């Protein structure tokens, strides 16, 4: 489940917005800090990860700092201000959740999962 996530723009013209997402489950968590070092922070007590200790940094491929999140949230704020539809709707969010649930079920069952789009 997604436990936490935020985008913080502390003041105007601040170049590196602070963005964080954390996914937490019963066996551990995975933290993603796209504006920091290119690593994922894995914390787990799950069987098979004992040699990694409680926390492990997982190196990621280098990426453009800031990603797309600032543009997305700026678009959302502009839409609210203008009274127009947001760039990403609640239906889009629902589709993302369906894909994530299907990926989880596929991992659990080892079988492909069909998605129905309405």
N, C-alpha and C positions, 0 to 999 in steps of 0.2 A: 504494500500500500504506500501511497505517497504520504509522508509524514509532514514534510515542510518544504517550502519553497518561497523565495522572495526575489524581488528586484528592487534595489535601493538606489535612488539617484539623490545623493545627499545635498547637492546644491547645483545651481545652473552652471553649465559649462564644465562640470566634473567629467573628466575624460573616461575613466574606468568605472562604470556602474557596477555595483556589487550584486552579483547574481548567484544564487545557490539553490540546489534541489537535493533533497534527500529521500531515498526510498528505504523504508524500514519494514522488516518482516519479523517473524518469530525467531529466525535463526541469525539475524544480523541486519546490517544496513549498508547502503552504498551512498556516499556523498559525492556530488558533482559540483565543482566550483569552476565554471568556464573562464572566469576572468583571473584565476590564480594560476598556479603551476598546472601543466597539462597532465594531471593525474586524477584518478578516481580514488576515493578513500573507502576501503572495504573494511568493515568490522563484522566479525562473525565468530560464533562458537560452533558452527555447523561441522559435522563430521567431515573429514577430508581436508579441512582448512587449518587443522591444529598446528601444522608446522609454520604457518604464516603468523602465528601469534594472534592477539586480539585485533590489531589494526594493521592494515597493509596498504601501501600506496601502489596503485596500478598505473603505469605510464600510458598516456594516450598520445595519439598523433597530434602534432602541432596544429593549431587552428587559429583563425582570425579572432583576435580578442573582441569580446563583446557579443559575438555571435549575432543572431537575429533578434534576440529578445528585446533589446531596446527599441528597435524599429517596430516590432509587434506592439509593445506597450504604448509607444508614441502614437501609433495608428489607432489604438483603442481609445486613448485619451482624446485624440482629435475627433473621433467619431462621436464620443459622448458630448464634447463641446459643441459640435455641429448638429447634434440630434440625428445623426445618420447611422446606418447599421455598422456594427463593428467589423473589422477585417476578418475576425475569426468568431464564429457563432457558437452558441451552446450545442447545436447539432454537430459542428466540427469536433467539439470537445467530446461529445458522446461517441463519435466514430473512433477517436483516438483511444478512448477507454475500451471500446469493443475490440480493437486491434490488440491492445495490451492484454485483455482477458483471454483472447484467443491464443496469444503467444504463451501465456502462462499455462493454459490448459494443454496446449500442444507439447510444452516442455514436460508437464506432469504425465500426460498419457502416452507420449511418443507418437501421436497421430496428428495428421493434418486437421486443421479446423477451418470449416467453411464459414465465411462471413456473409451475412445477408444485408444488403444496403437498401434502405427504403427511401 
